Amino acid sequence: MLYWALIFLVLALIAGVFGFGGIASAAAGIAKILFFVFLVLFVVGLLFNAFRGRGP
């Protein structure tokens, strides 16, 4: 899950560079949404991975 979150985070960043640069205004809105969605998924994946390995 962490692997896919990283892949989609990179894709969202690339889409953000193109969208925020003025190439397509619709791409900017999509990139903003994707960026924040996959940023949240990345953080959740990191937290899940950190707490999964700890035992009582």
Secondary structure, DSSP 8 states (H G I E B T S, - for coil): -HHHHHHHHHHHHHHHHHHHTTS-HHHHHHHHHHHHHHHHHHHHHHHHHHHHS---
